[in-house]
Every structure is written in structure tokens, then in C-alpha cells.
Amino acid sequence: MALFDRARAKQREREQERETVHRALLDLRQRGQQQGAAAVVDESWQLVRHCFAELGRGDEEYAPLLFETARTSFGLHALCGQWLPATSSALALCTAVAFVEARSTKHGVPFPEGLLPGVQVMLDMSPDVAHRAGVPLAACIIAEVLTAMQLGDRTRAREMSAILGSEDALRRLHAIRRSQQETINRESRKPAVSVASAAALRSQADAMLLQDLNEVITGSENGYLHAGTTVVPAVLAASLTGRSVVYVVPGVGAGTAVRLEAPETGLTLCESITLPLLGLDAVRTQAKRVRDVLNSGERRPRLRDEAAREAFDAVAASVWQPVLEAWPDLEGGRVAVIPVGESALLPLFTTPVDGIPVCARMDLTVVPSGQALLFAGTWPRPPRRETLVVADPWYHDGAGGVPIEMTVPEAREVAALHGVDPLILRDPHPDSDPAIAPAPDPGTAQPPDRVADPPSAALLDGLVLRIAAADLIHLAGHGILDPENPLNSTLLLGRPTPLFALLPHDLRRGATVVLSACHLAGIGTARSAEQTGFPAAMLAMGASSVIAALWPVPDVGKTKLLMTHLHEELLRNTPPSVAVGRAVARLAGEKNAAHIWGPLTHFGA
């Protein structure tokens, strides 16, 4: 009993200590508002160091406190233009997030709702601050830790130990560790530097990466599950896929591009540049502009085309021109873009540079995180294709609206290319010749004489299982993006199929998924840090490639032509990322309207 009483007393003492820290933080924030950031900035850093030390001693209850103190310290230092301690605070916050996330996963509960707004704010601001501090590796660490939390847990739990424990991955991890150790040894031979210098902070980031590599290698060799809390998955993905990884990060006033390379390339592991025109306000304004025009029901092709080309011009000026000017060797190479936060709403894949879509200037792909690239690049593509083509042209349950006239012809033509029968869930013209009809004039399609018969419940109940069993999946129908709750985003196939209903299922590893539907490349805008949406989810479910559209897909014959060009390339065993780039370039080169080919994006490896 005495031992129990002592333990209870110790627990109460620790709770009182944490409450004291919490009150000190609240007092500091109040004084900061009254007296200015400079008056309390040093105190904020002391609180961060105290919480970090207590968490390091094993008191996991300090993780939420470290999150709040680090966020406060980051904001105060950033207001004072002190980029180095601001970046250190951001790295401390990442440690807190990793602890909170690991504990949430262990207990099977979601990441705490109250911390998510803070995660979003830090993602919007801290990578740019790390760039200003001259520590691009810290920007990568921050971006990787703060993104893809909802779907990242699922993939780690299912596959990470097998991937990291493979012979090839371990060989690459050992090589990366040797390179990182050599970097640290080389820097240690230089004269000592101030603890408040950029060099010291770079050493801190390098040490974090090396520590994480050691933990991953040791854990993998001993059969433990460990995903790595910094950029180990991203560096390994760059090595496995042979891709340069470029993070595109909007910021307050200006944005940042961070380039990550595998050590065996002989290139700098990590470097960054400023993107002067990629401020958060500019990104939001441009994304809203194109959505407003293309989602408004505007049928005039000229106005839709103008909106798409306006978006292209903005992305070319704010992202691709400065990136290719700084790193011209990316041209013609293999590149994976990780759009951080709301930059995922921009047409980064198809934007023309000097008149040529960037996806045709390089083998380009988009991924929500380095970890997603690792999974997509590790899963082998199936040696033979089990192809499934599904189409449903109707809104809702066929009870209203005008069906998408070209959906069924598109499905039939795609299926014919692969020598399979399409699964047509509802045919608006069941008695007509199944030959491909000419494209209707946009906006003039009329409802059919009768509503198509609904598919049977038994067919629909088995549809998800059929999707999960195929290697090449083409789904054509209506797509609905729910930006406030993206897990409710829906593909209309016979009946609404929301994303949350698909998530419990696994796809065949290495599958290619084509979503010929409006909007389904989009993400939620309420918490864009999570990058939650159909592409991230399907990559987490096992796909290596997901092809989807950011905007509405026009119901015209040229859209069908774009899809047939894509599948012709896939039949030639062209890698899906290259196949999409060639299909887009072909339509763009033939002077077709930009709003037709502009929204298409390849996600994955």
C-alpha cells in the first residue's frame, strides 16, 4: 500500500508540474500580446526545452504541452525574424506530433481533433521558415511529419516492416546511413560553430536523420515495425524509384520548393529555393477562380478554356519556371512532386512550360508524401493485367439529371482495347447500336426517353470486391468531392460509393486505377495538411498509380479520346506516369481545349 501511495503521490506531483507549465504558457501568451513578441521570446524557448527534456525522459503526457509550447515559440521567433530558433521550435513540434500520433495509433483512437488546426498553421508556415534559416532538410522533415496522418497510419501498420526488411531496402538504407555518417563526420572536422548558427541547425537535422536511419535499420533487422519519423521513407523512395523528389510548399507571402535526392546520385541530399509568387493567398485565389468557373455549370468552352489557361499561367510563373531555372537537370528526368497543403489544388502535372505540358517534359508524378511514393514504388506491377472497366452515366440513382452521354461509349472503347467486356451499370440508350456515337454538343444533351433500369443489389454488393481483384481498373461516372469531409467524397457507380466505404478494402498491390470522373483528384480544403482524398486513399490501399481529374471532366468526345490514348499507351506497357503525360501532350499538341486535358493528374510511382 505504501508503494501504491508513493506512486500516486508521484503521479500527482507530475500532474502539478505539467499544470504549472501550462499556466506559464498561458501567461506568456498574454504578456506577448501586451508587450510584444520580443519581450517573451526567450522564455518561450525555455519552455520548449523543458517540455522536450521531460518528453525525452519518458513522460509522454508532455507531448501535447510540447506541441503547444513549440507552436507558440515558433510564432514568436518568426515574428521577430529569428528563423533559426523558429525552425528548431518547428522540429520540436514535429517530435510532439510523432509522439501523439504513435500513442493515438497504439490506442486505436484518432489524432486529437484540437491539435489539427495547429498542424495546419505550422504546415503553412514552417517549411518556408526552415528554408529562410538555410536548413532545407528541416523543411522536408516538417512536411513529412505533418502531412498524410490519417492514411499514413494504415499503410505503416500493414506494409512498412515488410518493405524496410527486404534485402534491397536494407542494402539501400545501409548505403544512405553510410553517406549520412560521412556527411556528419566531415562537418564535425570543421571549426566549432555557435549553437545558434545555421550550421548547428543543419547538424541537428542531419543527426535526426541519422538517428532515424539507425532506428529503422535496427528495427527492420530485428523484425520490428518502424516507419521512421523524419524523411527516411522519402529518401529511400527517391533511391528505389530513381526520382528526384520536389516539395512544393506555399507560405505566407512567398513559397518554397525543396529538392530531395538519393545519396547515390552524388547530388546534394537536400536544397531549397524561394518561390516568390507562391503565397498562400495567391494559391487560394487561383484555386477558387478555376473551381468557380468550371464548377458553375458554365457551358461556353471559351470561358472554361480561359479559366484553365489562367491557372496554367499562374502555376508556370509561381512553380515550374523558377524550379526549372534553379534545377535545369530535372528536364527530361524522373520527378515526383509532393504538393504540400493547398498547392495540391493546382494543376502541377499538366501546366505547359514554353507551350509543352510539363508532364511531357519529364517523367512526372504527384504524391501526397514521401511515404506514399515509397509504397507506390515498392509494390511490383502485376505481370499480367486483370482489367475491369465500369461505367454508370447517371446522377444519383438515375432519378434525375442528364446522364453523361460519353461515359458508356468511353467504357466500351476502353474495354475493347483490352479485349474485355465492360460492366455498364446503367445504359441511357439500351436499345441503340453499341457502336460509339458522335460527341454531343456540350450543354445540349437531352434526357433519354426512359430512365435506365437500376443495377441489381447483388451486382452492386460485389462491385467493390471486383474492383479490389483487378490489376487495371477504369471507373467512369460522376464524382463528388466533399471538401469539408473528404472521406465522404463519392464515386457514383450504381449507387453512391463513398471513399470511406472503399478504405477498408485492399487493392491488388501495384494496381493502376483510372478515375474518369469529375473532381476526384481533389483534396479536402478544411484541413489540407492531411492530403485526404481518392488518390492518397487508393495509394494507401495498394495502388501504384492513380489517374484522376482535379476539375470537372467535360462530357465531349475529346475526353473519350484522351482516355483511349491513355489506354493505348498502357497496352504498349508504357509506365502509367509516362502514358498520362503522352496522352495529355497529344491532345494539347492538337490544339484541343485546355479544360479537357488540363485536370488529369498521375499519382503514385
N, C-alpha and C positions, 0 to 999 in steps of 0.2 A: 504493500500500500504506500509506503514511504517513497519507493521508486516511482510509482504512478503519480504521486503528488508532486514530486520534483519535476517529472516530465510535463505535467500540466502547468506548473509554475513557469517552466522554461518556455512553453508554448505561449503563455500569456505575455511573458516578457518580450518575446519576438513580435507578437501582435502589436504591443505598445510601441516597440521600436518602429515598426512599419507605419503605424498611425502618426508617429512623430514626424517621419519623413514626409508623409502625405500632407500634414498640416504645414510643414516648411515649404513644400512645393506650392500650395495654395497661397501662402503668404508671399512667396517670391513672385508669383504671377501678378498678385495685386500691386506689389511695390513696383514691378516692372511697368505696369500700366500708368502708375502715378509719377514715377521718377525717370522712366526711360530704360531702354534695354541695357545701356552701358553700366547703369548703377548695380545691376544684379547678375550680369552675365557670368562673372566668375563664380558666384555662389551656385548658379545653375550647373556649372561643370562639376563642382564639388559634389553636388547631389547625384549626378550621373555616375561619378567614380565610386561613390559609396554604394549605390544600388548595384552597380556592376560587380563590385567586390563581394557583396553579400550573395548575389546570384551565383558567383563563382565558387562560393563556399558551400553551395548546395541548397540554399533556401529558395526554392522555386516560386514561392509567393512573392518574391521581389520582381518577378518578370513583368507583371503589369505596371509596377512602380517604375521600373527601368524604362519601360515604353513611354510613360508619361513624362518622366524627368528628361529623357533623351529628346523627346519631341519638343519640349519647352526649351531646352538648351540649344537645340538646332535652330529654332526660330529666333532666339535672342542673338546667337552668334551671326546668323545670316543677316539680321537687321543691322548689325554692326559691321558687316562686310568682312567678318573673320571666317574665311572659308575653311581653313584647316580644322579648327575645333568644331565647326559646324559639321564637317564631314565625319569627324570622329564620333560626334553625337549620333549621326545617322547610322554609322556602323554599330554603335551600341544599341540603337533601337532595333536594328536587324537581329542582333543576338536575342533581344527580348522577344521579337516576333517568332524566331525559331523555337525558343523555349515554350512559348504559349501554344504555338501550333502543334509541337510534339506532344505536349500534355493534352491538348484537346483531342488529338488523334488517339492517344492512348486510352482515353476515357470514352471515346466514341461520341463526342459532342462537337458542335460546330465551333469555328473560331469565334471568340466573343464579339457579339454584334457591336458593342460600344466602342471597340477599338478600330473598326473598319474605316470610319471617316478619317481617323488619324493616319491609317495606312495610305489612303488615297492622297491626302495632303502631302505626305512625305514622298510618295512616288512622283507627284507632280513637281516637287521642288528639289529633292536631294541629289538625284543624279547630275543635274546641272551644276549644283554647288560642288560636287566631287570633281567635276571637270574643271571648274574655276580654281579649285585647290591644286590642280595638277596631278590628280590621282585617279586616272580612268578606271583602274581595276576596282576601286571602291564603287564607282558608278555601276559596274557590272554586278558586283556583289549585291548592292542595294536593289537593282532591278530584278535580279533572280529571286531574292528572298521575298520581295514584296508583291510579286505577281503570281497568278495561277494557283492561289492557295486552295480553292475549293476542289479543283480537279487534280491538282498535283498529288494530294494525299492518296487518291485512288490508284494512280499509276505507281507510286512508290511502293505501296503495300502489295501490289500484285507482281511487279516485274523487276524492280530495281536490283534486288540481290542477285538474280539470275544474270542480268546484264553485266553488272560490275564484277561478278565472279567468273565470267567467261575468260578463256585463255587470252583471246585477243585484247579484250578490255583491260585485263590486268597488265599485259605487256605494255600497252599504251599508257596506263596510269603510272607504272614504274618509270617510263621514259619521261612523262610530264613531271613527276616528282624529282627526278634527277636534274632536269632542266631548271626547275624552280629552286632547288637547293643550290645549284651553281649560281643562279642569279643572286640569291641571298648571300652566299659566300663572297661573291665578287663585290657586292655592296658593303659587306662588313669590313673589307680591307681598306675602304676609303676612310678619310678622316672623320672623326665623330661629328655628328650634326646636332643641332638643337632639337629637343623633343617637340618643339612647336614648328618644325620645318616641314615642307612638302616631302623632303627625302625621308624623314622619320615616318610620316604617314604612309608613304609608299611602302616602306619596310613593314609597317603594321599590316597593310593589305596583303603583301607578299607572304608574311608569316601566317596570316589567316588561311590563305590558300594552301600553303604547305601543311599546316596542321590538319586541314580538312582532307587533303590527299592522304596523309598518314592514317587518319581515322578510317577513310574509305577503304584503303588498301588492306589495312589490318582487319577491318570488319569483314570485308569480302573474302579474304583468305581463310577466315575462321567461320564463314557461313552466316555472319550477321547481316541484318538488313540495315543499310545506311545509305541515304541518298546524297549526303553532302549538303552543308548549309551555305556554301558560297557558290563559286562558279565551276566546281568540278564537273557537273554534268554538261555545262556549256562548253568547257574546254575539251572534254572527251568527245562531245558531239562534233565539234569542229574537226577533231582528229579522225573520227570514224567516217564522217561524210565528206571530208575534203572541202568543206565550205568555209569561207570567211563569214563570221557572224557579226552583223551590224545592228546595234541597238539604236532605235530612233526614239528620242525622248523629248517631248515638248516640255518647256519650262515657263517660268514667269518672265515674260519679256522676250526671251530667246530660248532656243532648244539646244540639244546636244546630240551628236552621233558618236557612238563608242564602237570601235572595231576590236574584235577579239580573234586571235589566231592560234592555231595549234603550234606547240613549240617546234615540231619537226619541220615546219615551213621555213625556219630561220628568220621569220619576221618578228617584229616586236609583239610581245604577248598581247598588249592592250594599249591603245591610244585613242584619243578623242579630239573632236573639233567642235566649234560652235556653229550652230545653225541659226543665224540671226533672225530669220523670218518665221521660225517655228515656235512662236509663243503660244501659250495655251489659248488665249483669246482668239488668235488667228485660226488655230486648228478648229476650235468650236464653231467659229463663224462660218468657215468654209464647209465643214461637215453639215452644218444646219442648212446652208444655202443649197447644196446639191440635194439633200434629202427633201427640203421643202418643194423644190421644183419637180423632182422625179416621183415623189410620193403624192403629189397634189392631184393626180388624175389628169395633169396636163398632157394632151394628146399630140400637140404640134411638135413634130420631130425637130424643127429648127430650134425651138426653145429648149427642148430636152438636150439637144446636142450642145447648145451653148453652155448649159449648166455643167455638163460633163467636161467640156474643154476648159471651162473656167477652173474646175477642180484640178485638172491636169496641170494647167499653168502654175497654179499655186503650189502643188506638190513638187513640180520640177524646180521651181525657184527656191523653195524652202528646204528641200531634202536632196534631190538627186544631183542637181548641178553642183552644190558645194561638196557633196560626198565624192562625186567622180573627179572633181577638181583636186581635192585633197588626196584621194586614193585612186589614181587612174588605172592601177593594175587590176581593179575589180572588173573593169570592162573585159568581157569575154570569159570571166571566171565563174566559179560556183559560189553563190552568195545566199545566205539566209538572213532575212531581215526580221528583227524582233521589234514590232511596234509597241512601245510602252504607253500604257494609258490610252488616251483618246486618239492618238495617232493611228490606232488600229481602224479608225473610221475613214481613213484616207485611202485613195486608190494607189497605194505604193507599188503594186505589182505591174500595172498597165500604163502608168504615166509615160507619155512619149518624151524622149530627150533627143533634141535635134531631129524631130519627126519620126523617130523609131521607138515603139514601146520598150520600156526598159527591160521587160521580161524577154525581149528578143535580143537584147544587147548582152545578156549574160544568162546563165542557168540560175534563175531566181526562184526563191520560195519564201513564204512568210510563215513564221511560227510564233506561238504565244510566249514561249520561253525556251531557254537553252535545254531544259529538261525535256520539253516536248520534242525538240529536234533530236535529242539522244534516243528517245523511244522510237520515233518515226524512222530514224536512220538505222536502228539496230534490228528491227523486225524485218526478216527477209521477205521479199516479194514472192508470191506463190509462183512456182514453175509453170503451172497451167492455170487458166482462168475459168472459174465458175462464174458466169456472167448473169446478172439479174437486172432486168430493165422493167421499171414500174412507172405507170402514168395514171394520173387522175386529173382531168381538166377542170373539175368543179370546185366552186366555193362551198365551204361548209359541208353539208350532206346532200348537195345537189338541189337544195331547196330554193336557191336564189342566185342572182348574179348571172353574168355571161361567162360561159366556160372559156378556158384558154384554148383557142382553136388549134394552135400548132402543137400542143402537148402530145396528142395521140400520134400525129404524123412523125413527130420527132422520135418518139419511143419506137415506132415501127421501123424507122430508118436505122436508128442506132442498133436495135436488136438484129435487123437483117445483116448489118455489117459483121456482127459477131456470130451469126448463124444460130440464133436462139429465138424463141417466141417471146414477145413482150407480154407483160401482165397488165392489161388495160382494165383498170378498176371500174371505170365508167366511160362509155363511149357516147359523145354527144350526137354522133351520126351512125348508129349501129347497123343500119341497113345500107349504108353507102359503100362504094368501092373503097377498099382499104388502101388504094394507091395514094401516094402523097398528093394532097391538094395544094393548089397555089396559095400563097400567103394572102390573107385578107388585108384590106386597108385598115391600119390601126384606128380603132375607135368606131369602126362601122360594123363590127361583128354583131350578129343578131342571135337571140336565144334559139335553140333548136325547137322543133315542133313539140317535143315532149321531153320531160326530164328523164335523164338516163336512169335505168334501174340501179339501185344501190347494190354494192357487192355484199356477199353473204357475211354474216358474223364470223363463221368458221374460217373463211378466207382471210379476213382481217386479223383474227386472233393469231393466225400463223404467220402473218406478214413479217413481223419483227424477227422471228426465228429464221425466215428465209433470207432476210437481209443479213443477219448475223452469219449465215452459212456461205455467203457468196464472197468471191475474191474481187470482182469488179461490179460495182453497184451504181446504176444510173436511176435516180429518182426524179421524176418530172411532175410538178404540180405547184400548188400555191404554197408559199412560205410566209409565215407571220412572225416578225421579230417583236418580242416584248422587251423594250429597253430597260424597263424598271425591274423586271424579274426575268432575266434571260433564260432561266431554266424552264420557263413557261413558253418559250418560243416554240412554234409549231409548224410541222410539215403536214399538209392536208392530203392524206392518201386514204381514200375511202371514208375515213373519219379523222378527226384531229389526232395527230401523233405528236405530243409534246416532247421536248427534249428530255425532261425528267423521266419519261416512260422508256426512253431508249437507253439511258445511262446504266441501268443495272445489267445490261447485256454486254457481252464481249463480241467484237467483230473478229473475223479471221485476221490474225496478225499479218500485217503487210498489205491489207486490202486497200483498194482505190475506190473512193466514194465520190460520185459526181452528183451534186445537188442542183438540179436545173430548176431553180425556184427563186423567187424574189427574196432579197434581204438576208439570207441565211448565213452569209459571211460576216454579218454584223455582230457586235457585242453589246452588252448592257452599257448604258451611259450613266446609270446611277452610281455604279461602282466599277468604273472601267479598269481599275487596277487588277481585277480578277480575270479579265480577258475571257469571261464565261460566254459561251455560245456554241453553235453547232460544230465549227471546226475544232476548237480546243477539246470539246467533249468527244468527238469521233476519233481524234488522235489519242485521247486517253483510253478509248475503248479498244484500240488496237490497229487503227488505220495507219498506213504510211503516207497516204496522200488523200487530201480532201479538197475538192474543187467546188467553189461556191461563189455567189454573187453578192456584192455589197449593196446594190441598188435593185430597184425593180427590173425584171428581165422583160423586155418588150415582146409582145406576142406577135412576132413577124417571122417571115421565112428566113431572114438572115440569122436570127437566133438559132433556128434549127440547123442552118448551115454551119454556124460556129461550133455546135455540138458534134456534127458529123465530121468536121475537120479534126476536132479533138480526138474522136474515136478512131479515125483513120490513122492518126499518129500512134495511138496506143496499140493498134493492131500491128504496127511495124516495130513494136517493142521499144518505142521511144520512151524514155523516162517521163513520168507524168508531168513533172515541172517543165520540162522542155516541150512536151506535147502541148500544154496550155499556151506557152509562150509562142510557139509556131502558129497555133490556131488563131490567137489574137493578132499576131503580126500579119497573118494572111488576110484577115478581114480589114485590118487597119490599112494595109498596103493597097487594098482595092477601094479605098476611099469610102468605106461604109461608115455609117453614123457612129460617133464615139460612144453614145449611150448604149449601144448594142454590145460592143466588145469591152467597154471600159470597166464594168463592175466585176468581171471574172477574176478570181484570185486562186492561186495554188497554195495550199497549206501543207506542211509536212516536210519530208526529206526529198 
